[in-house]
């Protein structure tokens, strides 16, 4: 790991940290000196992350095995962070599920509800849990993972696309609410990346044609910098740029 910024002494939460982009974001944050609170369902994946962070030689991790469908568990996470650190500097709301690629009329109710629970409701619950802690930081930073699917509205992607449109809207509202504070809130669109979710969505695609999640993580981690000025925007990792969308009148 080669840190691009200094996050020494800063505390970061990363959800979905046991694999894919979340795993490498957690490693990059730790390599920059942050203490990473790594949240995921898979204990084995979290332990592998902890071993990798120790091998990288900088930063530390606290492992939190948690299913984000456990809303009370998300509430307890905020309380535990407050008790131990008294603040939070960085939130990376990365965890998400694809659901199914299917005509909207064929999507089962339980599948749609799971996508909304994990991608939308748990993200709101996480924001609610840590917003007071981020406000206690001298430079709180929130990164909400999104997708171009929120804007392309591709055929057969309705549940996932709708969920990402919802979290982007929540991000923008949160950014407007906090724009006079040191807290900066943005979304990150990683683009097509060599992950298990991408393989599930596009099974015939050659993964070697896609960027590795470690590359995408390196582009996203600067959004956690205390020097960041932007808020309420979407960062497209593929193009390494911020974009915005037409504001309502």
MOQUIQUI-V731328 format. One record per pair of residues at least 6 apart in sequence whose ideal C-beta (glycine too) atoms are under 7 Angstrom apart, sorted by sequence separation. I is the first residue (numbers start at 1). J is the second residue. D is the distance in Angstrom with one decimal. If there is no record, write none. Layout:
BEGIN
i: <I & I>
j: <J & J>
d: <D & D>
END
This chain:
BEGIN
i: <16 & 17 & 30 & 40 & 53 & 68 & 134 & 192 & 15 & 29 & 66 & 81 & 100 & 154 & 178 & 235 & 236 & 14 & 38 & 53 & 134 & 149 & 153 & 199 & 234 & 17 & 233 & 234 & 26 & 175 & 233 & 234 & 14 & 38 & 50 & 66 & 100 & 149 & 150 & 174 & 233 & 14 & 26 & 49 & 99 & 149 & 198 & 223 & 230 & 50 & 64 & 194 & 150 & 171 & 14 & 99 & 149 & 150 & 220 & 99 & 171 & 194 & 12 & 36 & 46 & 97 & 147 & 193 & 194 & 220 & 97 & 146 & 150 & 192 & 193 & 194 & 195 & 219 & 46 & 168 & 194 & 193 & 17 & 97 & 123 & 146 & 216 & 219 & 7 & 12 & 14 & 17 & 18 & 43 & 96 & 97 & 146 & 11 & 17 & 26 & 30 & 36 & 38 & 95 & 96 & 144 & 193 & 10 & 11 & 12 & 13 & 14 & 15 & 16 & 18 & 35 & 41 & 7 & 8 & 12 & 14 & 27 & 31 & 33 & 34 & 35 & 36 & 37 & 38 & 39 & 40 & 1 & 6 & 7 & 11 & 13 & 19 & 23 & 27 & 30 & 33 & 38 & 41 & 190 & 1 & 5 & 6 & 7 & 18 & 31 & 35 & 37 & 39 & 68 & 144 & 3 & 18 & 30 & 31 & 3 & 17 & 27 & 30 & 1 & 29 & 30 & 93 & 190 & 18 & 30 & 17 & 188 & 93 & 188 & 186 & 91 & 142 & 146 & 148 & 88 & 140 & 146 & 147 & 91 & 120 & 127 & 139 & 140 & 141 & 142 & 143 & 144 & 145 & 146 & 148 & 37 & 115 & 119 & 123 & 138 & 184 & 186 & 88 & 115 & 119 & 143 & 145 & 186 & 189 & 191 & 87 & 88 & 120 & 124 & 135 & 184 & 185 & 186 & 189 & 191 & 112 & 116 & 120 & 123 & 127 & 184 & 185 & 186 & 187 & 188 & 189 & 190 & 191 & 69 & 74 & 89 & 111 & 115 & 119 & 135 & 187 & 189 & 69 & 81 & 87 & 88 & 96 & 134 & 186 & 188 & 68 & 86 & 87 & 89 & 74 & 78 & 82 & 89 & 90 & 91 & 92 & 93 & 94 & 107 & 74 & 77 & 78 & 81 & 89 & 91 & 93 & 107 & 179 & 15 & 69 & 103 & 68 & 71 & 75 & 102 & 104 & 1 & 74 & 78 & 101 & 34 & 101 & 175 & 176 & 175 & 99 & 172 & 29 & 99 & 98 & 168 & 25 & 25 & 22 & 21 & 22 & 11 & 13 & 11 & 11 & 12 & 15 & 143 & 11 & 12 & 13 & 14 & 15 & 16 & 10 & 13 & 15 & 16 & 10 & 12 & 14 & 15 & 16 & 143 & 143 & 141 & 141 & 139 & 141 & 146 & 98 & 101 & 98 & 98 & 15 & 13 & 90 & 21 & 21 & 21 & 20 & 20 & 19 & 20 & 24 & 28 & 24 & 28 & 21 & 25 & 29 & 20 & 24 & 28 & 21 & 25 & 29 & 21 & 25 & 12 & 4 & 4 & 5 & 7 & 4 & 5>
j: <22 & 23 & 36 & 46 & 59 & 74 & 140 & 198 & 22 & 36 & 73 & 88 & 107 & 161 & 185 & 242 & 243 & 22 & 46 & 61 & 142 & 157 & 161 & 207 & 242 & 26 & 242 & 243 & 36 & 185 & 243 & 244 & 25 & 49 & 61 & 77 & 111 & 160 & 161 & 185 & 244 & 26 & 38 & 61 & 111 & 161 & 210 & 235 & 242 & 63 & 77 & 207 & 164 & 185 & 29 & 114 & 164 & 165 & 235 & 115 & 187 & 210 & 29 & 53 & 63 & 114 & 164 & 210 & 211 & 237 & 115 & 164 & 168 & 210 & 211 & 212 & 213 & 237 & 65 & 187 & 213 & 213 & 38 & 118 & 144 & 167 & 237 & 240 & 29 & 34 & 36 & 39 & 40 & 65 & 118 & 119 & 168 & 34 & 40 & 49 & 53 & 59 & 61 & 118 & 119 & 167 & 216 & 34 & 35 & 36 & 37 & 38 & 39 & 40 & 42 & 59 & 65 & 32 & 33 & 37 & 39 & 52 & 56 & 58 & 59 & 60 & 61 & 62 & 63 & 64 & 65 & 27 & 32 & 33 & 37 & 39 & 45 & 49 & 53 & 56 & 59 & 64 & 67 & 216 & 28 & 32 & 33 & 34 & 45 & 58 & 62 & 64 & 66 & 95 & 171 & 31 & 46 & 58 & 59 & 32 & 46 & 56 & 59 & 31 & 59 & 60 & 123 & 220 & 49 & 61 & 49 & 220 & 126 & 223 & 223 & 130 & 183 & 187 & 189 & 130 & 182 & 188 & 189 & 134 & 163 & 170 & 182 & 183 & 184 & 185 & 186 & 187 & 188 & 189 & 191 & 81 & 159 & 163 & 167 & 182 & 228 & 230 & 133 & 160 & 164 & 188 & 190 & 231 & 234 & 236 & 133 & 134 & 166 & 170 & 181 & 230 & 231 & 232 & 235 & 237 & 159 & 163 & 167 & 170 & 174 & 231 & 232 & 233 & 234 & 235 & 236 & 237 & 238 & 117 & 122 & 137 & 159 & 163 & 167 & 183 & 235 & 237 & 118 & 130 & 136 & 137 & 145 & 183 & 235 & 237 & 118 & 136 & 137 & 139 & 125 & 129 & 133 & 140 & 141 & 142 & 143 & 144 & 145 & 158 & 126 & 129 & 130 & 133 & 141 & 143 & 145 & 159 & 231 & 68 & 122 & 156 & 122 & 125 & 129 & 156 & 158 & 56 & 129 & 133 & 156 & 90 & 157 & 231 & 232 & 232 & 159 & 232 & 90 & 160 & 160 & 234 & 92 & 94 & 94 & 94 & 95 & 85 & 88 & 87 & 88 & 89 & 92 & 220 & 89 & 90 & 91 & 92 & 93 & 94 & 89 & 92 & 94 & 95 & 90 & 92 & 94 & 95 & 96 & 223 & 224 & 223 & 224 & 226 & 228 & 234 & 197 & 201 & 200 & 201 & 126 & 130 & 224 & 190 & 193 & 195 & 195 & 196 & 196 & 197 & 213 & 217 & 214 & 218 & 213 & 217 & 221 & 213 & 217 & 221 & 216 & 220 & 224 & 217 & 221 & 224 & 218 & 221 & 222 & 224 & 222 & 225>
d: <3.8 & 6.0 & 4.9 & 5.4 & 5.9 & 6.6 & 3.5 & 6.1 & 6.7 & 5.3 & 5.1 & 5.5 & 6.2 & 6.7 & 6.3 & 5.4 & 5.9 & 5.5 & 5.6 & 4.9 & 6.3 & 5.2 & 5.5 & 6.6 & 6.9 & 4.5 & 4.4 & 5.3 & 4.9 & 4.1 & 6.8 & 7.0 & 5.7 & 5.6 & 5.0 & 6.8 & 5.4 & 5.7 & 5.9 & 5.0 & 5.3 & 4.5 & 5.2 & 6.5 & 5.3 & 4.2 & 6.8 & 5.9 & 5.6 & 5.9 & 6.5 & 4.7 & 3.8 & 5.8 & 6.9 & 6.8 & 5.5 & 4.1 & 7.0 & 4.0 & 4.8 & 4.3 & 4.9 & 7.0 & 4.4 & 6.4 & 4.5 & 5.8 & 6.6 & 5.6 & 5.9 & 4.9 & 5.4 & 5.3 & 5.8 & 5.4 & 5.7 & 4.4 & 6.4 & 5.3 & 6.3 & 5.4 & 3.8 & 4.9 & 6.8 & 6.0 & 5.0 & 5.9 & 6.2 & 4.6 & 5.9 & 5.9 & 3.6 & 5.0 & 6.3 & 6.5 & 5.0 & 6.8 & 5.0 & 5.8 & 4.4 & 6.5 & 5.2 & 6.7 & 4.8 & 5.6 & 5.1 & 4.8 & 5.1 & 5.2 & 4.7 & 5.7 & 4.5 & 5.9 & 4.4 & 6.7 & 6.7 & 4.1 & 3.5 & 6.7 & 6.7 & 5.8 & 5.2 & 6.0 & 5.6 & 5.0 & 4.7 & 4.9 & 5.5 & 4.6 & 7.0 & 5.6 & 6.3 & 4.7 & 6.9 & 6.5 & 5.3 & 5.7 & 6.1 & 6.6 & 5.6 & 6.6 & 5.0 & 4.7 & 6.1 & 5.4 & 5.9 & 4.1 & 2.7 & 5.5 & 7.0 & 6.0 & 5.3 & 5.5 & 4.5 & 4.7 & 5.2 & 6.6 & 6.1 & 3.8 & 6.7 & 6.3 & 2.9 & 3.3 & 7.0 & 6.9 & 5.1 & 6.9 & 6.4 & 6.2 & 6.0 & 4.9 & 5.7 & 6.3 & 5.7 & 5.6 & 7.0 & 4.2 & 5.5 & 5.2 & 6.3 & 6.6 & 5.9 & 6.4 & 5.1 & 7.0 & 5.3 & 4.0 & 5.5 & 4.4 & 6.2 & 4.7 & 5.5 & 5.2 & 6.9 & 6.8 & 4.4 & 3.7 & 5.2 & 6.0 & 5.2 & 6.1 & 3.7 & 6.2 & 7.0 & 5.4 & 7.0 & 6.3 & 5.7 & 6.7 & 5.4 & 5.3 & 4.7 & 6.2 & 6.3 & 6.7 & 5.5 & 7.0 & 6.9 & 5.7 & 5.1 & 6.0 & 6.1 & 6.9 & 6.4 & 4.4 & 6.5 & 5.3 & 4.6 & 4.8 & 5.0 & 4.8 & 3.4 & 5.5 & 6.4 & 4.5 & 6.9 & 5.3 & 6.5 & 6.1 & 7.0 & 6.6 & 6.4 & 6.9 & 4.0 & 6.4 & 6.6 & 5.4 & 5.8 & 6.2 & 5.6 & 6.8 & 5.1 & 6.9 & 4.6 & 3.3 & 5.9 & 6.2 & 4.9 & 4.5 & 4.7 & 4.9 & 4.7 & 6.9 & 5.4 & 6.1 & 5.2 & 5.7 & 6.8 & 6.8 & 6.2 & 5.8 & 5.9 & 6.5 & 6.8 & 6.1 & 3.9 & 5.1 & 5.5 & 5.8 & 4.2 & 4.7 & 5.3 & 6.4 & 4.9 & 6.6 & 6.4 & 4.6 & 6.4 & 3.2 & 4.4 & 5.2 & 6.8 & 5.5 & 5.5 & 6.7 & 5.6 & 6.5 & 4.0 & 6.3 & 6.8 & 5.0 & 6.3 & 6.8 & 5.6 & 6.4 & 7.0 & 6.6 & 5.2 & 3.6 & 5.2 & 4.4 & 5.7 & 4.3 & 4.0 & 6.8 & 5.3 & 3.2 & 6.2 & 6.7 & 6.1 & 3.9 & 6.7 & 4.9 & 6.6 & 6.5 & 4.7 & 3.7 & 6.4 & 6.4 & 5.1 & 5.9 & 5.6 & 5.6 & 6.9 & 6.5 & 4.6 & 5.7 & 6.3 & 6.5 & 4.3 & 6.4 & 6.8 & 7.0 & 5.0 & 5.2 & 4.4 & 6.1 & 4.5 & 4.5 & 6.2 & 5.2 & 3.5 & 4.4 & 5.6 & 6.1 & 6.5 & 5.7 & 6.1 & 6.8 & 7.0 & 6.7 & 6.3 & 6.6 & 5.9 & 4.9>
END
